[in-house]
Amino acid sequence: MRTAGSVRRMAAVAAAGLVLLAGCGGSGGERGDGKGDGADKGERPGGPARGASATTHLKNIPEVGAALRSRIPAGSRQVVAVYGEGVNSADATVVLYDKGAKGWDQKGRWAAHNGRRGWTTNHHEGDKRSPVGVFALTDAGGVLADPGAKLPYTHSAAFTPPSYWSKNTRHDFDYVVAINYNRVKGTSPLDPTRPEGQSKGGGVWLHMDHGSGTSACISVPKPAMQALLRALDPAQNPVVVMGDKAHLTA
């Protein structure tokens, strides 16, 4: 017997086949010039990972101030911290933390990218900036088969980027984890529903990196996506804490 959740997921995948994939922070209309993520010139690839202290048994997540720290649910025992280099920078570092009996321990660290124009506390569709904040991580999927994810995983060719996007973006959505910004949790990342309205953007994901900034998503190398998918556990209530240094430390 199909559960209500599975029916919703199947419906979302079907809907994605009828409309242009709206992943990574906006609708297909914002790519009407035929360019996908990374097509802009002058964006440098991420350099050595920076931003977080490589240590263990921490009382708090490093370099996250009281404002965002207070928004991490008390029951969250996994945090993906995205340390943006600057408010207008596309370069970032992603660090995975698990909370054990003695505190927070760093479990992985990778160079990453965020929105090509940087960060914002008031994200809107097409602004090419990533939203600052704390968001739950509840659903995953991709073009490729489930690599061993603990989160519910939607395997579908519907994740394939449109053919007119740049070639270097063709594998961006081989693996994704939906960031619960303006979306319905418990549904496929392909679900186009925007509870706060279309103008607030959506389809903000963790996904595979193509070497430069995104429309709003956070991108990391393939090994990082595989590691995150295998590590993130719904029983641990994982969240992402993301932003540039100034906003993170506030």
C-alpha positions in Angstrom: 0.0 0.0 0.0 1.3 3.5 -0.9 1.6 6.0 1.9 0.4 9.6 1.6 4.1 10.6 1.6 5.0 8.3 -1.3 2.0 9.5 -3.3 3.1 13.1 -2.8 6.7 12.3 -3.9 5.4 10.5 -7.0 3.2 13.5 -7.8 6.1 15.9 -7.4 8.3 13.9 -9.8 5.5 13.8 -12.3 5.0 17.5 -12.0 8.7 18.1 -12.6 8.4 16.4 -15.9 5.7 18.9 -17.0 7.6 22.1 -16.1 11.1 23.3 -16.5 13.2 22.2 -13.5 13.3 25.1 -11.1 16.2 23.9 -8.9 18.9 26.0 -7.3 17.0 29.0 -6.3 14.8 30.1 -9.1 12.7 29.3 -12.1 13.7 28.4 -15.6 12.9 32.0 -16.7 15.9 33.4 -15.0 18.1 31.3 -17.3 16.4 32.5 -20.5 19.7 33.6 -21.8 20.7 30.0 -22.3 23.3 30.1 -19.5 23.2 27.9 -16.5 25.0 28.2 -13.2 28.6 29.0 -13.6 28.3 30.6 -17.0 29.1 34.0 -15.6 32.7 35.0 -16.2 35.2 36.3 -13.7 34.2 34.0 -10.8 37.2 32.2 -9.3 36.9 28.6 -8.1 37.0 28.0 -4.3 40.5 27.8 -2.8 41.7 26.0 0.2 38.9 25.3 2.7 38.7 28.0 5.3 36.4 29.3 8.0 36.0 26.7 10.7 38.3 25.4 13.4 39.3 21.7 13.0 38.6 20.6 16.6 36.3 18.4 18.6 34.2 18.4 21.8 33.0 21.9 21.2 30.3 23.6 23.3 29.0 25.5 20.3 29.4 25.5 16.5 32.5 27.6 15.7 32.0 31.1 14.3 28.2 31.0 14.7 26.9 33.8 16.9 24.0 34.0 19.3 21.4 35.1 16.7 21.7 32.0 14.5 22.7 29.7 17.3 19.4 30.4 19.0 17.6 29.1 15.9 19.3 25.7 15.9 16.6 23.4 17.3 17.5 21.9 20.7 17.0 18.4 19.3 19.4 18.9 16.3 22.5 16.8 16.7 23.8 17.3 13.2 24.7 20.7 11.7 26.0 21.4 8.2 27.7 24.8 8.6 28.3 26.9 5.5 30.9 29.5 6.1 30.7 32.1 3.3 33.9 34.1 2.5 32.0 37.4 2.3 28.6 39.0 1.7 29.3 39.4 -2.0 31.5 36.3 -2.5 30.6 33.0 -4.1 33.2 31.1 -2.2 32.5 29.1 1.0 33.5 26.2 3.2 31.1 23.5 4.3 31.7 21.7 7.6 29.7 18.8 9.0 29.4 18.7 12.8 27.9 15.9 14.9 26.9 16.3 18.5 28.1 13.7 20.9 28.1 13.3 24.7 31.1 15.7 25.0 29.9 18.3 22.5 30.2 19.1 18.8 32.7 17.2 16.7 33.8 18.0 13.2 33.2 15.1 10.8 34.0 16.6 7.4 35.2 19.8 5.7 35.0 20.8 2.0 35.6 23.8 -0.2 32.2 25.0 -1.6 30.3 27.7 -3.5 27.2 29.7 -2.7 25.1 32.2 -4.7 27.3 33.9 -7.3 26.4 37.3 -5.9 26.9 36.3 -2.3 24.4 36.3 0.5 21.1 37.9 1.6 18.8 38.0 4.6 15.9 38.7 2.2 16.2 36.3 -0.7 14.1 36.8 -3.8 13.9 34.7 -6.9 16.6 35.7 -9.4 18.8 37.7 -7.0 21.6 35.1 -7.4 22.2 35.2 -3.6 22.0 32.5 -1.0 19.6 33.0 1.9 21.2 33.4 5.3 19.7 31.3 8.1 19.1 28.0 9.8 17.1 25.5 7.7 16.1 21.8 8.3 17.4 19.1 6.0 14.8 16.4 5.5 14.7 15.3 1.9 17.2 14.2 -0.8 17.4 12.9 -4.3 19.2 13.0 -7.6 19.8 11.7 -11.1 22.0 9.0 -9.7 20.8 6.0 -7.7 20.7 6.3 -3.9 24.3 6.1 -2.6 23.1 5.0 0.8 21.2 8.0 2.1 19.5 8.0 5.4 17.2 10.8 4.3 14.3 9.9 2.0 15.8 9.8 -1.5 14.0 10.5 -4.8 15.8 8.9 -7.7 14.6 10.4 -10.9 15.9 11.6 -14.3 13.7 14.7 -13.7 16.6 16.2 -11.8 18.6 16.5 -15.0 19.3 20.1 -15.8 17.7 21.5 -19.0 19.8 20.9 -22.2 20.4 24.7 -22.7 22.3 25.1 -19.4 26.1 25.2 -19.6 27.8 21.8 -20.1 29.7 22.2 -16.8 26.4 22.1 -14.9 25.1 18.8 -16.4 25.9 16.8 -13.3 25.0 19.5 -10.7 21.9 17.5 -9.6 23.3 14.0 -9.7 23.0 14.2 -5.9 21.0 16.8 -4.0 19.8 17.6 -0.5 16.9 20.0 -0.2 17.4 23.0 2.1 14.1 23.7 3.7 13.8 27.3 2.5 10.3 28.1 1.2 9.4 24.5 0.6 7.2 21.7 2.0 9.3 19.3 4.1 8.7 15.7 3.7 8.3 16.0 -0.1 10.7 15.3 -3.0 13.2 18.2 -3.7 11.4 18.4 -7.0 8.2 19.5 -5.4 7.6 23.1 -6.8 5.4 24.2 -3.9 6.5 27.6 -2.5 4.6 28.3 0.8 5.8 31.9 1.0 5.1 32.6 -2.7 7.1 32.2 -5.9 8.7 35.6 -5.5 10.6 34.4 -2.4 12.5 31.8 -4.5 12.9 28.1 -3.8 14.6 25.0 -5.0 17.6 25.9 -2.8 19.7 22.7 -2.5 23.0 21.3 -1.5 24.3 19.8 -4.7 27.4 19.0 -6.7 29.9 21.7 -7.5 30.8 22.9 -11.0 33.6 25.3 -10.0 31.8 28.6 -9.5 28.8 30.3 -7.9 25.2 29.1 -8.1 21.8 30.8 -8.4 21.3 30.3 -4.6 22.3 26.8 -3.8 25.3 25.5 -1.9 27.6 23.3 -4.0 30.3 20.8 -2.9 32.4 18.2 -4.7 30.9 14.8 -5.5 32.7 13.0 -2.6 31.3 15.6 -0.2 27.8 15.0 -1.4 28.2 11.3 -1.1 29.5 11.7 2.5 26.7 14.1 3.5 24.0 11.8 2.0 25.4 8.8 4.0 25.8 10.8 7.2 22.7 13.0 7.5 20.3 11.1 9.6 16.6 12.2 10.1 16.8 10.8 13.6 19.4 13.5 14.4 17.3 16.3 13.1 20.0 17.7 10.8 20.0 21.4 9.9 22.1 23.7 7.8 23.5 27.0 9.3 24.5 29.2 6.4 25.7 32.7 5.7 28.7 35.0 5.3 31.0 35.6 8.2 29.4 38.9 9.2 25.9 37.4 9.4 27.1 34.1 10.9 28.9 35.7 13.8 26.2 38.3 14.6 
